[in-house]
Structure formats: C-alpha cells, structure tokens
Amino acid sequence: MAAAFNRLGFASLRHSCRIQCRRKEWMGLSHRRPFQSGPPYRARADGDDRSGPRKNIPKEPYSFNYDQLVPEERHHYDLLSPEEKKQFQDDERAAYEHLTSSEMESELQGMVSQAVYDISREAPRERDIPPRITPGLMAMGEIDEQDSGEDEDFEGDDITSTAHGELEQHREIREYARIASWEMPMLSKLAKPFVLPPQDKPLRFRYTTYMGETHPAAKKVVLEFCTRDLPGLSEAQRIKLVKLIGVRYNPETDLVKMSCEMFETQAQNKRYLGDLVDTLMAEARDASDMFEDVPLDFRHHKSKPKFEFPEKWKLTEERRAQLEENRKQRELREKEREDAGRLVDGAKVIEQVMEAMTEKAPAVVRVEAPKGKSRQRLAAR
C-alpha cells in the first residue's frame, strides 16, 4: 500500500496542471468601441488568443509514457510484476484525472488569488513609508539616530562642546576601569606558560595594536630571524644570503630585521614577508653565482660603545668590611677631637657672635619733633 502512495506522489509531481490564467488587460493600446459591454482584449501576434475570455479547452487524454519516468522510477518500475505495473499505471491515471479536474482547477485558482492578495497586503505602499528624518549633530554615530530627530535650539542651559568631550573621555576612562577591575582578572585562567619556540620555527613576527583604535601603523608587521637558525644553508650559502639582505643585517647579533606595511591587513603583510624569505633562501641556494667576488659590506652598522662597570667598584665582602673599618676609625678620631676640645661647635659660635654684636650696638634715643612753624621750617630744610 505504501508503494502505491509513493507512486501516486511521483505521478502528481511529474504531471503538472495546465491551467490557463487570464492575462492582465492593457487598456492603453486596445481599440475602444462606442458600444461595448465587456472589457476590451488585445489579440496576440502568434494567433494564440489567451488574453481573451476563457474558453473550454478540451482535456488531453492520459497516455502512459515510459520515457518520461526518471531513472529511479524506471528502476522501480522494472522490478514490478505485470499486475503491479498495471496498478502503477492506474494510480498515475487517477492522479492525472484528479489534478486536471475542474474542482482542482478552481481550488488552485483560489489559492493563487489568495497568495496574490496576501503579498499585496504585505508589500509596503508609498504612503505607508515614514519620511526620513535628518539626524542632528548630537545624534551622529548613535544607533537610533533616526529616532532622535533634529537638534533642539540652544537656550544656554547646556555645557559647551569642550565640556562634552571631557565628559565623554571620563566615561571612557570609567569603562576601562571597570574592565580592569572585573574582566581582566578572569584572564588569568587563560594564562599559558612560556615555551621556547622550536628549532624548526626560526621566524619571529611582531605586531602592533592600539586597543581597538584605528591607526595607520596597526597594519605594520616586523620580521626578525637569525641567519644561523635557517635550516638547510651551508656557510657559503649563508654568506650569500647576508650579501643579498644588505643593510637589514646586524653583524653583531646576526639578526635580520625586515618590516612591511604596504598592504591593508596584517595577514597580507605577514604573507608578503614569508614569501620574501622563501625567495631569498631560494636565491642563496642557487649555485650558479655565489657572489664570491662581492665583499661583505657592514658600513651601515654603527657599533655603539658598551660601558662595563669596573670590577674594583663592585661591592664585595672584602670591600664592605674595609668600608666598615674606615667608618669606625673616623668615628674614633671625631671622639678624640671632641674630648680634647678641638671640635668646633657651630651653634656656640653663632651665640657668641650674637652676644658680641649686642654689646657693641649704640643706644637708641627717641627725639620728639617740634610743633607748629618750627616743624614746617624743618620739613622745608
């Protein structure tokens, strides 16, 4: 029974319903008659007048065609017995009769009409679209800037733009403070112990980040590697590689430093540096020309003087004991001078000088000025 239902489903999918739909009338080019009771129609150029009124199109008789079956249906059909094959054809004929019946045609036409009506209701109309509101200056960059509307008139009851900038900076600082207090301590759970890079990974890449801010130097990638750590290079090939690298080689540390920032992303710059190292190693392994006639040139490197702390200045146990002995001897000498009275006391010296200056100072006599005309003559003089 299940096989019969499956065959019925296959037959309903294979035989489509040929329902003629009425075309939309075009009133622009139709010929208008003075006396006309029905809507005008336009005849098609190929003679198939489907735009006119519906006519009763005769239904085509059903005929079973083995070639129209898909490969899976053919394989299933070949495995059936003659009785099952006849039952299969009868099921297909019944499905065809059902799909091409007038009841099914009316039902499908109603479903199409309902779908068209639903779509027309869901589609937005021009009068339903709200007008676009121009956002103001204070709403620029906000998520709901369309709902904010234009700026209000300034009535002297708000702070200045500089103060708003300071307030925004204060909010940002408080946000990072909250992150540092509540979220960053949880990063300790993700900490991993440092492991030295293996010998098969001699390249070291360095990146720069600005904590989410856009900066032109954020795309820069710096590459460092040691020429002696590169695998598969002989001494002659390494020297040729140093000659090819040129001024990017440091002869004191045997390090090569290169950078790239001509692409938009860090991944592209890193890929470019990796490809450049592969190209340099391929050229260094090329034995056709080893650049033996080209000398090594390290004039680009300026050696910086390295100052070392003198050995005799270092504080050893013997030096510490010697300094302690010298300090004790100095204290003994000071004690002897104090007992002998040869130690000068600065406070006593100052007191003695002040007393001597007080004894030699002249006495101050208060004299009253004359009154009246005598005072005026004294002032004129």
Beta strands, then each sheet from edge to edge (+ up, - down):
strand 1: 204-207
strand 2: 221-226
strand 3: 249-250
strand 4: 255-260
sheet 1: 1+ 2- 4+ 3-
end
